Amino acid sequence: MTASPSLTVLLSQYRSVSIIGMAKNVGKTTVLNRLISDFNKEKICLGLTSIGRDGESVDVVTATEKPRIFVRSGTIIATATNLLHFCDITKEILAVTDINTPMGRISIVRALSDGYVQLGGPSITNQVADILDEMHKFGTDKIIVDGAVDRRTLASPVVTEATVLCTGASFSNDLETVVSETAHIARMLTLPKIEDRKVLDEFMRMPPNEKMTRIDDYAICLKGAVSDGFIENLIVSNVRLEGAIIVAQDPSKIFIKPATYEKLLFRKIVLMVVEPINLVAIAVNPISVRGGVFDKHEFLTRMSKAVAVPVVDAKSCFEGAPNA
């Protein structure tokens, strides 16, 4: 019986990492702070940014207390200009980009002292990717992108090389619901890559405004979002689906409920993607901001049995459940 390795070990080989959550207050910032602390001990040049806003002491939506983000001198930060005065670090402005957000243009700064920061970045996938490219030019060894609720596009392989999914008691006060819903999202995020050359070539040839194309009797290529409604319409249509492969761009484009996925499995329909997401681990937080608490060991154990990736404790990012 061995424990899961630490999250820093699991993420050591990747230059860019995204942290996404099942809901608000499930432990994303806690995981972020732990990673910042651990990676700083390794003397690497760390970069930080966010999709949306993070680092404020009180959540502007839920009015609940949040952990602040503490950085060390030398950290590279990409944040909205209007948030710079909330950062109590001495800073060197390295660049002011042309990317606008409701909180101002994105600036890239270097921390010249330790302190607390607020992060605010763009919500458009390509813009986040551009920000990461700019940050790497200033010598970052690793960049962590803090995600917003329900923004799985951040995990797209065109943005970050690896992803951590956070879940916890704040998602639901029922442990079974948390485990089953998280396991479903993990399955969607880890859908296999299509290797069929004919299907890949056809997918790449699809015009941007073409949503679906059929390849013989065995594959359906879909561009854009794959939703419950779209799948339900396919099922009730005259399109032959039994044993077919449905191919999407990447898992961030797939938004279907467990019941819909079960319908596909029942018909032996396989979901695949052109660009797979690299889900490295799931971090669990047994404490809810609403006052509920799960047993940590039970949570870790049940979550570990439900998914095929390592599961770690959000607070320590280390104490994973034993694996047989």
C-alpha positions, 0 to 999 in steps of 0.5 A: 500500500503506497500513498499518491505522490505529491502534486509537485512531483506529479507536475514537475515535468510540465511548464504550464499547469491549469487548476480548475474546479467543480464549483466555487470554494472547493480548494483551488486557491488552497492548492495554488498556494501550496504549489507556490510554496513548494515550487519556490523551495525548488528555486524555479522562476514561477509565473502566475495568472488567472482566468477571471479574478482571484486573490481577494480576501472575500469572494465578490460573488458568495461573500465568503472568506477566501485564502489570499495569494502569497508570492515570493520575490522573483515571481512573474505575475500577469494581472489586470492593471486595475488590480495592481494597486491591490498587490502589496509587493514591490513590482517591476512592470515588464510589459503592458499587453494589448489584451483588455479585460473588464479590470483593465489591460493585462500587465506582466510584472516581476515581484521584487519583494514578498507579498500578497497579490490579486490575479485577474486575466482574460477569459478567452482561451487564445488570449490566455495562451498568448499571455503564457507565451509572453510570460515565458519570454521573461524566463518563467520555468513554470506557469500556473493558471488559476481557473474560474468555475465551469471554465474547462476551456482553460484545460485545453491543450492549446493553453496548458500542458497539465491540469489539476481538477479540484472538488470538495464539500462546497460542491454538494453536502452529499459525498456520493454526489461529489464523488460521482459528479467529479468522476464523470467530469474526470472521465470527460476530461480524459477521453482518448485521442482518435488515432484513425488517420482518415478521421483526423484528416477529415476533421481538419478539413472541416470548414469552421462553420460546419458543425458535423460531418459523417465518415462512412458508417463509423465516425461522426466529427463534431466541431464546437460544443457537444451538449446534451441537446445535440446528443439527444437529437442525434439519438432520435434522428435517423442517423445510424449510431450503433457502434459509431465513434463521435469525435470532438476537438478536445474534452473542454468542448464536451458538456454532457450529463452522466445520464447522456453519457450512459445512453452513448455507452448503451449504444456502444458509441465511443466518445473520442477527441483530437486533442486530449487533455492531460488531467494529472490529479484530482485535489479534494477538499473535505471542508465546505464554506457552508459548514459541512465536513466530510471525513477526509480519509473516506473522501480520499478513498472513495474518490481514488476508487472512482477515477483513474488518476491520482487523488491528493488532499487539497490542503497538503497536496500530498496525503493521497489515499492508499492505492492497492 
